[in-house]
Amino acid sequence: MSIVSWIILGLIAGVIAKILLPGRDPGGLIGTTFIGIVGSFVGGWLSLHFLDRPVPKDFYDPETWVAAIGGALVLLIGYRILFGHSRERR
């Protein structure tokens, strides 16, 4: 799979992660999109190193999608923990 395919997969994974984890994000649409792209790479890396399962290099493979969406969810949760404020701090 080419880098362009990973970027497209990341964009879609970011949107799916946002749907699965709704709420306000400090980065807005662009930040969530970037998190989806990076999350697809992180998901593939986590799958390879911690689950000992290399992600197939096929755009339409379900394991690839699960890894990308999982990575996007991990990054989105981490981003919200670090930078998101559900309440105003005084």
KAFEN-V148489 format. One line per field, one symbol per residue. phi: phi as a letter, one per 30 degrees, with the letter a starting at -180 (. if undefined). psi: psi as a letter, one per 40 degrees, with the letter a starting at -180 (. if undefined). Layout:
BEGIN
phi: ???
psi: ???
END
This chain:
BEGIN
phi: .dddddddedddddddddddbdkdcdcidddddddddddddddddddddcchbddeccdcddddddddddddddddddddddcdbdbdcc
psi: hiddddddddddddddddddgiihideaddddddddddddddddddddddefhihifhdehdddddddddddddddddddddeihdihh.
END
